[in-house]
Amino acid sequence: MLFRSGLGLETVVRAFPGGHAPFGWWIGARGVLAYLHSGVSSRLGGYTSLFAGYSFLLGRHLALGLGLGLSYFDYRIDTAEVTGLLPAARTTLGYAF
């Protein structure tokens, strides 16, 4: 059975080595913790990611970030499973102030 539902919490940290945040080259880490429910059982799962990317400032305040990296997944419930290292891409759109 595929995952029926889930609820998660995500946190992301980015560092701009060039010191020009919110635009320029960045490195970052993401962590996600999720409560998984299949209709039969429930458990915690999640993943962590390491990324590198570049953020563009579009106009005065619109920031577009693009990144590539690796994620380690641990989503297992009943007979469904997504575990191990996988490639990852990240796109963000935000307001820079």
Beta strands, then each sheet from edge to edge (+ up, - down):
strand 1: 5-15
strand 2: 24-37
strand 3: 42-58
strand 4: 62-77
strand 5: 80-95
sheet 1: 1+ 2- 3+ 4- 5+
end
